[in-house]
Structures are given as C-alpha cells and as structure tokens.
Amino acid sequence: MLKQQNGWSAPVALTVLMGAAAFAGVRPAQAAITYKVVPSQSRITVMSETKSPLKRLQHERELRSSSISGAVVFSAPNKPASLSMTAKSDAFKTVKKHELSDNDVAKIDSVTRDSILEAKKYPNVAFKSTRINFKPGAGGNFSGSVLGNLTMHGVTRAVSVPISGKIAGNMIKAKGKFQVNQSDFGMTIISIMGGIISARDMVEVNLDLTAKK
C-alpha cells in the first residue's frame, strides 16, 4: 500500500510520476498485430520445365498447393516485424494441362512426392524471415522484399523475395516470386529415356497470400 510521504498523497504522487515519464518520452509499448494466413484464399505455385533436344518433349509443369499456415506480425502500423510460413510437402499437386492424362498427373505427383521432395522424410517446406524491407504507398498498397531462410528437403538456404500487395481493413493480400535451384536443396533432378528428357534445375516459386487479423 502506498503511504503519504512528505505531505504528498499516493494518488498525487502517482500522477506526478506518470506525467514525468510522459514528459521524458516514455510511452507504453504498442501491442503487436498478427495477421494469419488464410489457406483457402492463398496458394503456392511452383513452375518447372523439362529440357530435351526434341522440342516436342519440352514442356512446362505447374505444381500448386493451398496447404499453407503462417503469420505476418507487425510491431506497429506499416512496420512488419516477421513473416513465417509452412507448407505440407505432400500437398503439392500438378495442375492438369490439356496434354496430360489423369494417369500422367498421378505419376508426376507420385514422383514429386516420393522421389523429389521425399515428403515422408521431410514433411514440411518452411520459410522464416530475417529482414523485411517494407515500402508503404497510397491507398494501403505496399512493395518491398522479404529476406529469410527457406527450409526444404532438410536443407536451409537464404532467399530474397520481392513482394507487393495491399492492406485493407483487417486483411493483407500479397504476392511474391523467386527462383531456386533444386540441387541447392539436395533434391534429385529427374531424368528419363537415357537423359533425352530431364527436369531443369531451376524452378520458379510464386506466392499469392491472404492473411487476416
């Protein structure tokens, strides 16, 4: 219990102390704001290509997943402090193109899951930011880049992801795109028919994310 000292009552003393702190520039810490990724409104798309001396055997392949969890944390308005995301390795599925049969799609997904990503051994693909460069614009729009560590197939590498998007009310929509080499993560580069058809090492990763408070 606070007691009266030197003729000052406890409430008066507290008021003076609080006023002095405010005058000195001391302010209560602002609570962090967390936006959680909404899987049903988000997706990761991986674009890869095959190479072959025969042009008819060259094609582009698209893998997609919405099995994503994660969060963006802001320490203050327009000051993102961290971004973290996790995707299930076995959830990436081939987007069927007109030249692919259902059997083709099933085989491609099986090879991707079991031989390339080795999903049973490495069930998650994860990203955690180390630095965020954020440039707010008019109308809630923003641009910038996110630097961080991407862990895939049991290997962690630093990546930089250019981003753009918009903050509206309690929601953030953001897009990003970056490239990685599969070999940097110790993944098998698939080759068939004696090397006549093989996958390119580099793949492009596209992020389309929605997160809400």
C-alpha positions as CSV (number, residue, x, y, z in Angstrom):
1,M,0.0,0.0,0.0
2,L,1.3,3.5,-0.9
3,K,1.6,5.8,2.1
4,Q,1.6,9.5,2.3
5,Q,5.2,10.9,2.3
6,N,6.4,14.5,2.6
7,G,2.9,15.7,2.5
8,W,2.1,14.1,-0.9
9,S,-0.8,11.7,-1.1
10,A,-0.4,8.5,-3.1
11,P,-2.7,9.5,-6.0
12,V,-0.9,12.8,-6.4
13,A,2.5,11.1,-6.3
14,L,1.5,8.6,-9.0
15,T,0.1,11.4,-11.2
16,V,3.3,13.3,-10.9
17,L,5.4,10.3,-11.7
18,M,3.3,9.4,-14.8
19,G,3.5,13.0,-16.0
20,A,7.2,13.0,-15.6
21,A,7.5,9.7,-17.6
22,A,5.4,11.1,-20.4
23,F,7.5,14.3,-20.5
24,A,10.6,12.2,-20.7
25,G,9.3,10.5,-23.8
26,V,8.3,7.2,-22.2
27,R,5.3,5.6,-23.9
28,P,3.6,2.3,-23.3
29,A,4.7,-0.4,-25.8
30,Q,2.3,-0.9,-28.6
31,A,0.9,-4.4,-28.9
32,A,2.0,-6.5,-31.9
33,I,-0.6,-7.0,-34.7
34,T,-0.8,-10.5,-36.1
35,Y,-2.3,-11.5,-39.5
36,K,-2.8,-15.2,-40.0
37,V,-2.6,-16.8,-43.4
38,V,-5.9,-18.0,-44.8
39,P,-5.3,-21.3,-46.6
40,S,-8.5,-21.2,-48.7
41,Q,-7.5,-17.8,-50.1
42,S,-3.8,-18.5,-50.5
43,R,-1.6,-20.6,-52.7
44,I,1.9,-21.5,-53.6
45,T,2.6,-22.3,-57.3
46,V,5.9,-23.9,-58.5
47,M,6.7,-23.6,-62.2
48,S,9.3,-26.1,-63.6
49,E,10.4,-27.0,-67.1
50,T,11.8,-30.1,-68.9
51,K,14.6,-29.8,-71.3
52,S,15.2,-32.1,-74.3
53,P,16.9,-31.9,-77.7
54,L,13.4,-32.8,-79.1
55,K,11.2,-29.7,-79.0
56,R,8.0,-31.7,-78.7
57,L,9.3,-33.2,-75.4
58,Q,9.9,-29.8,-73.9
59,H,7.1,-28.6,-71.6
60,E,6.3,-26.5,-68.6
61,R,4.9,-28.1,-65.4
62,E,2.8,-26.3,-62.7
63,L,2.5,-27.6,-59.1
64,R,0.1,-25.9,-56.7
65,S,-0.7,-26.1,-53.0
66,S,-3.0,-24.3,-50.6
67,S,-2.0,-26.3,-47.6
68,I,-0.3,-23.3,-46.0
69,S,-0.1,-22.0,-42.5
70,G,1.7,-18.9,-41.2
71,A,1.5,-15.4,-40.0
72,V,2.7,-11.8,-40.6
73,V,3.5,-9.9,-37.4
74,F,3.5,-6.1,-37.3
75,S,5.2,-4.3,-34.5
76,A,3.4,-1.1,-35.4
77,P,1.3,0.1,-38.4
78,N,3.4,-0.2,-41.6
79,K,6.2,-1.9,-39.7
80,P,6.1,-5.7,-40.4
81,A,8.5,-7.4,-38.0
82,S,8.3,-11.1,-39.2
83,L,6.8,-13.5,-41.7
84,S,6.7,-17.2,-41.2
85,M,5.0,-19.9,-43.4
86,T,4.8,-23.7,-43.6
87,A,3.5,-25.8,-46.5
88,K,3.0,-29.6,-46.5
89,S,5.4,-31.3,-48.9
90,D,2.8,-33.9,-49.9
91,A,0.2,-31.3,-50.8
92,F,1.7,-30.0,-54.0
93,K,-0.4,-31.2,-56.9
94,T,0.1,-31.0,-60.7
95,V,-2.2,-28.6,-62.5
96,K,-3.6,-30.6,-65.3
97,K,-2.9,-29.3,-68.7
98,H,-4.6,-30.4,-71.9
99,E,-1.7,-32.7,-72.9
100,L,-1.7,-34.6,-69.6
101,S,-3.9,-37.6,-68.9
102,D,-5.2,-38.4,-65.4
103,N,-2.6,-41.2,-65.3
104,D,0.2,-38.8,-66.3
105,V,-0.8,-36.4,-63.5
106,A,-0.9,-39.3,-60.9
107,K,2.6,-40.4,-62.0
108,I,4.1,-36.9,-61.9
109,D,2.6,-36.3,-58.4
110,S,3.9,-39.6,-57.1
111,V,7.5,-38.9,-58.4
112,T,7.3,-35.3,-57.0
113,R,6.1,-36.5,-53.6
114,D,8.2,-39.6,-53.2
115,S,11.4,-39.1,-55.2
116,I,12.0,-35.3,-55.3
117,L,10.5,-33.8,-52.2
118,E,10.7,-37.1,-50.2
119,A,7.6,-36.0,-48.3
120,K,7.6,-38.8,-45.8
121,K,11.1,-38.0,-44.6
122,Y,10.7,-34.2,-45.0
123,P,7.0,-33.4,-44.4
124,N,7.2,-29.6,-44.4
125,V,8.6,-26.8,-46.5
126,A,9.2,-23.8,-44.2
127,F,10.1,-20.1,-44.5
128,K,11.1,-17.7,-41.8
129,S,12.0,-14.1,-42.4
130,T,15.2,-12.5,-41.1
131,R,14.6,-9.0,-42.5
132,I,11.7,-7.2,-44.2
133,N,12.1,-4.1,-46.4
134,F,8.7,-2.5,-46.5
135,K,7.7,0.5,-48.6
136,P,4.1,1.7,-47.9
137,G,2.3,3.5,-50.6
138,A,-1.0,5.3,-51.2
139,G,-4.3,3.5,-50.5
140,G,-2.8,0.7,-48.4
141,N,-0.6,-0.5,-51.2
142,F,2.9,-1.6,-50.5
143,S,6.1,-3.1,-52.1
144,G,9.4,-4.3,-50.8
145,S,11.3,-7.5,-50.2
146,V,11.5,-10.2,-47.6
147,L,14.8,-11.9,-46.8
148,G,14.7,-15.1,-44.9
149,N,15.6,-18.8,-44.6
150,L,13.8,-21.4,-46.8
151,T,14.0,-25.0,-45.5
152,M,13.1,-27.7,-48.0
153,H,14.2,-31.3,-48.2
154,G,16.0,-30.9,-44.9
155,V,18.3,-28.1,-46.3
156,T,18.1,-24.4,-45.3
157,R,19.1,-21.7,-47.7
158,A,18.8,-17.9,-47.6
159,V,16.4,-16.4,-50.2
160,S,15.2,-12.9,-51.1
161,V,11.5,-12.5,-52.2
162,P,10.3,-9.3,-53.9
163,I,6.8,-8.6,-52.7
164,S,3.8,-6.3,-53.5
165,G,0.3,-6.1,-52.1
166,K,-2.3,-4.2,-50.2
167,I,-3.5,-3.8,-46.7
168,A,-7.3,-3.2,-46.4
169,G,-9.1,-3.2,-43.1
170,N,-8.2,-6.5,-41.3
171,M,-6.8,-8.1,-44.3
172,I,-3.5,-8.3,-46.2
173,K,-3.1,-9.5,-49.8
174,A,0.4,-10.1,-51.0
175,K,2.2,-11.6,-54.0
176,G,5.9,-12.6,-54.4
177,K,8.1,-14.5,-56.8
178,F,11.5,-16.0,-56.5
179,Q,13.7,-18.7,-58.1
180,V,15.7,-21.6,-56.5
181,N,17.8,-24.4,-57.8
182,Q,16.6,-27.9,-56.7
183,S,20.1,-29.1,-56.4
184,D,20.9,-26.5,-53.8
185,F,18.4,-28.4,-51.5
186,G,19.8,-31.8,-52.3
187,M,16.9,-32.8,-54.4
188,T,17.0,-35.3,-57.3
189,I,16.9,-33.9,-60.8
190,I,14.7,-36.3,-62.7
191,S,15.9,-37.7,-66.0
192,I,14.3,-40.3,-68.2
193,M,14.9,-42.0,-71.6
194,G,18.6,-42.0,-71.1
195,G,18.6,-38.3,-70.5
196,I,16.6,-37.3,-73.5
197,I,14.1,-35.7,-71.2
198,S,15.2,-34.1,-67.9
199,A,13.9,-31.5,-65.5
200,R,15.6,-28.1,-65.3
201,D,17.3,-27.5,-62.1
202,M,15.8,-24.0,-61.6
203,V,12.2,-23.6,-60.5
204,E,10.1,-20.5,-60.1
205,V,8.0,-20.1,-56.9
206,N,5.0,-17.8,-56.9
207,L,3.3,-16.8,-53.7
208,D,-0.3,-15.5,-53.6
209,L,-1.2,-14.9,-50.0
210,T,-4.2,-13.6,-48.0
211,A,-3.8,-13.1,-44.2
212,K,-6.3,-11.7,-41.7
213,K,-6.3,-10.4,-38.2
